[in-house]
């Protein structure tokens, strides 16, 4: 009995008082899983952050996080493009492996995301994005997988791959293309307030440092001569707001916080004003700060080279989740432990960078291999840099017989051998232009895009004409100029530019569609038919092209082919009004009045003020000899037109 009483007492202590232990010895309290907060700051160069030695901008929030955790001085992104780089961060995979090398490319379901891995372990997951280019409904399909909540942009106007309106309606940038950092953080805080029970995985994306550089007051005044830095200072203030919220919520101490840039910014170095084309450190070197749960790593600085593919394995290691074998990165904790133990083990984290972005303009993609002291850039004109002696990468040391070149090329070949076959390779025997020779054109194209988005058509036209002066065979400049003329109503000029753009890039379905639109508006029905048919051969699912082609066939009195186009459109959307009215008109042209009548009657019952439908209904009645009904429908149409 005495033995039973003692055993019962021990069990009572362990169950009711879990912080105490049997026999008078303390047992550590069971820790709850750490929250994970990922903060990505778009277009953030490492060398423009205070704790990285830059004294022309104030970044107190980032500096404080670095003091509270681990700062990696040599962190590099694998891609200088927002979508590609973020998917690399969230999957731990190289761009060539996950396959999302441009905007709008879906992330394959075979690649698991950080959100999916953490959600399986009971984490509540949410993402808050600052730019439409990360919207999972449009330009970043699949990026929302695993998130309980993904803060997409409202469904309004269509956007292209640069976030530009494609319907010609230029509206306020804020809320349409971009959210201010403070708004993103406020959305995250509002969600967190409603989902207090943990653990949490929350990704906050701040787009502010991306061009155009337009920081709000007071940053616009304080940094009026350095607006890029002003955007960084503003983004830092949004980080400060988020961190203060987490502290007040009691979520900071036991949290893992990762802050990084998705890529940097050229700022004119190597001629590149923005990013995407080149693989120099100006756009690849990003800040990386890690605050771990508790207070184990305050003020740690790691100088070894690390990669953004290392972020996911590090998060998984910190949360006790096994990393999938396919990941291309490694946990950063061994490096941190080496630093803590004052170990001097050399880092073997070679860096492989890539950009397929130049392919959008018909230029060669680039690949780079970076060790801690050397970088090889694979391009039509290859480059080799001694990073210790030449950190700005200004002196190209490449020579085919250079021993260092040969060893780096052999290592590059080993990296590429591990990658899946690229679908973006150039055709056999084809030599694409080196992006180094096209950077001036690229800058002009980018400026034209920004001007067009701001409804500055004259400026956009100037930039495009200058780009064509430098490169008369630029299909992008020709297409954009054609779009400008199309919007301005000069259909003949638009057709000239768009036809040439299609000849230079015959796989461009959009240029072919816009050529068809320009020809239709100028009354060239056979030309419009040929252009639209070409467009649909390249992209058969285009509803606007199919509807327009149906209208063109009606003008050509080819009612049978018109009906085929409208029927194909209605298979996609059976309630599409243009498709329904177009099909009715095609039936009437073929004297199939009885076939057209039922849907026209149904249509005019649900939309009794649609004059076009009423006019068609009158024609159908008249064709069936129902003159009184025809007159009544015509009267209704006239009344609807007056209203």
N, C-alpha and C positions, 0 to 999 in steps of 0.2 A: 504493500500500500504506500509506504514511504517513497519507494522507487517510482511508483506511478505518479505520485504528487510532484516529485521533482521534474519528471519528464513533462507533465502537463504545464508546469510553470515555465519551462524552457520554451515550449511551443507557444504559450501565451505571449511571452516576451517577443518572440520572432514575428508573430502574426500581428499583434496589436501595437507593438512598439518596434517597427522595422529598423529604426535607427540604433537600437540597442542590440546586444548579443548575449548569447548564453555564456555562463560561467564568468560574467563580469568583463568580457572582452568586446570592444566595439567592432561592429561590422559596417563597412561603408554603405551609406544610403544608396538605394537604386537610383541611378541618374536617368532622367527622361532623355529621349533622343534629341539631339541638337536641331534647332531650326537652321535652315540653309537659306541665305539671302544672296542672290547673284545680282550684281549691278554692272551693267555694261554701258559704257559711255562712248557713243559713236564718234569716230574720227578723232580720237584723242592720242596725240603723240606723247610718248613718255617724256621727251625732253621739254615739254611745256607744262609740267606739273611741279609744284613747289618742292615736294620731298624728293624729286629727282634732280634737284639742283638748279631749277629755273627760278629766277628772282623777279620776273616781270609780270607775274600773275599770282594772285592770292588764292590758295586752295587749302584752307584750314581743315576742312572735313577730311579730305584725302590724306593730308599730312598727319592728322590725328589717328586715322585708321592705321596708317603705316607704323606710327609709334606704338600702337596697341597690338600690332601683329607682325607679319612678315612682309617685307618689301623685296620683290625680285627685280633686280636692276636690269637684267638682260632677258626680257620676255618678248616673244615674237609671235605674231599672228601668221597663219598659213596662207591667208588670202586678203587682199586689200579691198574686198567688196563686202558690203554689209550682210546680205543674205547668206552668202557662202561662209563668211567668217563666223556668224552666229550659229549656223548649223554645225560647224566644226566644234565650237565651244560646247554646244548642248548634246553632241553625240560622241565627242572624243575621237572623231574620224577625220582623216584628211579629205580635202575637197574631192579628189579623184575617187575616193572610196565611197563617200556618201552621194556623190554625183550631182549635187546642187551647185553648179558652177555658173549660174546666171539667174536672173530674176524670173519668177514664175515657174521654175522647175520643181515639181513635187518631190518631197522627201519620201523615199521608198519605205513602205511599212517594214521591210526587213531590218532597218536600222533603228535601234531602240534609242529613245531620248532620255535625258536626265530626269525629266518629269515622269516618264513612264516607270523608270527604275525606282524612283522615290515614292511614287504613288502606290506601287505594289507593297511597299513597306509601311503603309499607313499614313504617309504624308499628305496633307492638304496642299494642293498645287495651284499656283496662279501666276499669270504673266501680264505685264503692263508695258506696252510698247509706245514709243514716241514718234514713230513714222509709219506711213501707210505701206512702205516697202516691206515691212515685216507683218503685214496683215495676212492672216492665214486664209482668208476668203479670196484673196486676189493674187498678190505677188509672192507669198511665202506659204504655199499649200503644204500641209503636213507639219508645220512648225508648232502647231497647237496640240499635237498629240501628247496625251498624258496630263495636260493641264485641266483641272476642274473648271477654271475660268481663264479665258484668254481675251484680253481687252482690245478687240479689233476696233477698227474705225467704223462709223456708221455707213451703211450702204447708201451712197448717193451717186456721185458722178463716177464714170469709168476712169481708170488711171492707166498710164503706160508704165514701162519698167523704170522710169525715172520719177514716178509719182505725178506726172503731168496729166492734166485733164485731156481725155481723148474726144470729148464731145464739144469742145470749143468754148465751154462756159467757164471762164476763169473767175474764180471766187477767192475769198480770203484764204491765204495759205494755212493759217492756224486752224486746226480742227479738220481740215481737208487733207492736207499732205503731212502735217507735222503737229505734234502737241508740245507745248512748253514743258520743260522738265518738272516744274512745280505741279503742273496738272497731272502728269504721270504719277508722281509721288502721292498726290492727294487721292488719286484713284486707288493706289495700292493701300494707303492707310485706311480708306473707307472699307475696302474688302477685308482687311485684317481685323478691323473692329467687329465685323460680323462673323468672323471665323477665328475666335480666340483660342479654341482648343487646338493643341499642336499634335505632332510637329508640323511645321510649314516648310514648303519650298516655294519661294517667291522670287521671280525674276523681274527686275526693273530695268528698262532700257531708256536711256536719256539720249535723245538725238541732237541736242542743241549745238555741239561744236561743228556739226555738218554744215556745209555751205548751203544757201547764202548765210553769211555771218550777220545775224540780226539780234544781238542780245537785248533784253528789255532794260529799261532804266532800273537802278542807277548804273548798271554795268555798261550800257551803251555810251554813257558820258565818261565814266572812269577809264574805259579802254577804247575811247573813240579812235585812237590811232592804231589799235591792235584789236580789231573786233573778234578775231578768232580766239584770242586770249580772253576777251570779254565773255564769249560763249562758254569757255571752260570755267571761268569764275562763277558764272551763273549756274552751270551744271553742278559745280561743287556746292553751291548754296542749296540746291535741291537734294543732294546727297546728305548735307547737314540736317535738313528737315526730316528726312527719312530715318537717319540714325537717332536723332533726338526722339522721334516717335517710338522707335524700338526700345530705347532706354526707358522711356516713360511707361511703356507697356510691359516692362520687365522681361523683354525678349532678347536683349543685347548680350548679356553676359554668357549665356549658354548657346550663343549663335555662332555659326560659321558664316562669315561674310567674305565674299570674293568680289573684288572690283577690278575690272580690266577694260581696255579699249578694244573695240572690234578690229580697228586698223588705225593708222595714222593719217597724215595729210601732207601732200607734197609741198605746199606753200612756195611753189616756184623752183624748188630744188630739182635739178636735172630737167628743168623746163616744165615739170608737171605741177599745175596749179592745184589740183585736187587729189584724186586717188583712183586706183583701179587698173591703171595701165602697167605700172612698173613694180619691180620687186626690190627697191632700195629700202634701206632702213628707215627712211623718212616716213614710209607708209606701213612698214612691218613692225617697227619697234614700238611696243605699247606698254603702258604701266600694268603691273599685276601686283595686287595687294591681297593678302590673305589674313583675316583675323580668325583664329581658332577659338573653340569653346573654352572658357576658362581663361587663365592668365599665363599660359605656359610659354608663349613665344613673343613676349613684348619686345619691340624694337629690333627684331632679327632682320638682318640684311643678307640676301643671297645673291652672289655675283655670277653664279653659274648660268649658262644659257638654258632657258626653259621655253616651252611652247604652249599655245592655247589648247592643244590637244591634251595637255597634262591637267587641265582644270577639272574635267569630269572624273578621272581616276582619283584625284585628290579629294573631291567631295565624297565619292563612294567610300574611300578609305576612312575618312573622318566620321562617316555615319555607319560604318561596319557592314556595308553592302558589297558583295563580291562584284568585281568589275568583269564585264563580258570580255572574253578572250580576244574579240576582234578589235578592241580599242587600239588606236595608234599612239596614244600617249601613256605616261606613267605617273603614278602618284608623286607629288612633290615632297612628301614627308621624309623619305630617305635623305634628300638634300638638306632638309631642315634639321634632321637628327645629326647629320654629319657636321653641320655648322655648330650645333649645340655642343657636340663632342670635340669641337676644334679639329675635326678631321680634314685632311687635305686631299681627299680622293678626287681625281679628275672627273669632270662630267662628260658622259658620252652621249648627251642628248643632241645629236646633230639635228639640224632644222631643215625641213623640206618645204619650200614655198611654191605657190603656183597661182597663175591667173589666166583664165580663159576669156576674160573680159575683152581683150583686143579682137577676138573673133567676131564680136558684134559688128565691127567695122571692116571686117575682112583682113585683119592684120594677124600676125603670128602670136600664138599664146607663148607665155614665158614660164620657165621653171627655174628654181634657185635652190642651191644647197649651201647652207651656212654652218660652219664650225665656229668656235669662239673667236678665231682669228682670221678666217678666210671665207670669202663668198664667191661662188661660181654661179653666174647667171647664164642659163641656156637660152639662146636667142639666135636669130639669123646671123647677127654679129655678136658672138659670145663675149662675156666679160668676166674678169677675175680681179678681186680686190683684196689687198692686205688691210684688214680692218683695224689692225693695231696702229699701223703707220698712216692709214688713210681712212679714218672713220666716216668721212663724208662720201666715200666711194667716188672719187673724182679722177683717179688715175687707173685706167684699165691696163692690167698687166697680162692680159690673155695672150698666149702664144701657143700654137699647137704642140710644140716640142718642149714646153715648160713642164718639168716634172710634177710640180704642184697641180697644174691643170690636169695632167693625166691621172693622178691619184684621185682628184676630186671628180673627174668624169667617171672613173671606175666606181666610186661611191655613189654618184648620181645614178648610174645604171643599175646598181643594186637596189636603190630606193624605187626606181621606176619599175623594176621587175616584180616588185611586190604589189603593184597597183593593178586594178582591173583595166582591161583595154579601154582606151578613150574613144568616145563617140565623136570627139571634136577634132580628131586628127585631120590634117590637110590631105588632099588627094595625092596619090602617088605622082611624083615629079613636080608637084605644085610648090612654088616658093612664095610664101606670103610676106608682105612687107614687114620690116622690123618696126615695132612700135616707136622706137627711138626716132625714126624718121617721120613719124606722124603726130608727134606730141602737139605741135602747134595747131594742127587741124583738130585734134581732140579737144584742146582748150576752147577753140572757137565753137565747136559743136556743143560743148557743155554750156558755154555762155549763151548760145542761141536758145538752148532748152530753157534756161532760167529766164531769159527775156520773154520767151513765148508764154511761160507759165505766169509771168507778171503782166501779160497782155501788152507788152512793149513790142508790137509787131515790127515796127521800123528798125529797132535795134536788132531783133532776131534776124530780119532779112539782111542787115548789114553783116552780121557775123557769118551767116551762111554763104553769102556771096564772097566774102573774104576767104572762107574755107574752100570754096570751089575755085577761087583764083589760085590757091596754093595746090589744091588737089582736084583737078577737073573731073576725076573719075571716082569721087567719093559718093557711093550710093546713099549713104546716110544724109549727107548735105543735100543731095538732089531730092530725096524723099521729103525731108523737112521743109525745103523751099517749096516743093509742090503742095504740101499741106498748108503752108502759109497762103499761097495763091488761091487754093481751093476755098479757104476760109474767107479770103478777101473778095471772092466772086470772079476772079480772073481765070476762068476755066480753061481757056486755051493755053495760057502759060503753065497752069498747073499740070495739064496733060503732057506738055513737053518734058517737064522735069520728072514727072512720075514714070513716064514711058522709059526715059533714059535710066532711071533708078532700077526699074524692073529688068532692063537689058543687062545691067551690071550685076544685079543680084536676082537671078531668075527664081530663086526659092522664096522670095519675099512676097507672101500672100497679101500682106497689108498694102504694099505699094500697088499690086495688081488691082485690089479692091478699090483703092482711092483713084486709080486711073479710070476704072470703070465708072466711078461716081462723077469724076470730072467730065468724061465723055458724055455721060447721060445728061448732065446738066447743060452741056453745050449742044445737045441734040444729035450727037453722033451715035445713033443707036447700034449700028453694026460694030463699031469700035468698042462701045460699052459692053456689048454682048461678049465679044472675044476676051476682053480684059477680065470680066467677072467670071467667065467660065474657067480661065486660067487660075484665078484666085481660088475658086472652089475645088479645083483639082489638087491644089496644094493644101487646102484646109477645108474639107467638106462640111465641117460643122458650123460654119459661119452663117448665122441667121440673117444678119443685115445684107450680106452678099446675095443670099438666096432670094430674099424678098425683092431686092433691087433688080436682080436678073429676071425675076418674074415680071416686074413692071416693064423692063426693057423688051421682053418678048411680046408683051401686050402692045407696045408701041410698034413693034415689027409685024403685028397681026399674026403672030405665031402662037395662037391660043393654046394649042396642045402642050407645047413646051413650057408655056407660062403656067399652066395648070400643074404640070409636074413639079415645078419649083415651089409653088405655093403649098402643094400637098406635102412636099418634103419638109417645108418649114413647119407645117401644122403637126407633123409627126413629133417634132421637138416640143412645140407649144400649141396645143389644140385650141387654145383660146386667143391666140394672137390675132388682133383685129385686122392688121394689114394683110396677114395671110388669108383670113376668112374672106375679106372683101376682094382681095386679088383673085382668089379662086372663084368667087361668084362672078367676077367680071370675065374671067377666062371662060367660064361655062356659058355666059351670055354671048360672048363672041362666037362660041361654037353653036349658038342657037339652042343650047340645053337649058331653056328657061325653067322647066320643071325641076331640073337638078339644082338650079341656083336658088329657087324660091324658098324652100324650108329654112335654110340657114339664114337667109336675108330677113325673113319674117321673125325668126327668133332673135336675130341681132338687133333689129329695130324695136323689139319689145323691151329689151334690156337697155338699149341706148336710143331712146326715141328722138333725140336731138342731133343724131349723127346725119348730117346732110348728105354725105357721100353714100352712105348705106341706103338712105331713102331714095336717092336718084337711081341707084342700081335696082332697088326694089320696084321702082316705077317701070324701068326697062323690062324687068322680068314679067311684070303684070301685062305690059303692053304686048310682049312677045307671045303671051298666052291668050291674048284677045280680051283681057279684063281691063277695058278702057277706064271704067269708073274708078277702079282701084288704083290704076296708074295715075289718074289725075289727082286723087286724094294724096297719094304718096308724094307727088311733085309739089303739091301745096304745102305739105308738111316740111318738105325739104327747103322750100323757099322761106317758110317761117323760121326754120332752124337757122338758116343762113343770116337772117336779119338779126337774130338774137346774138 
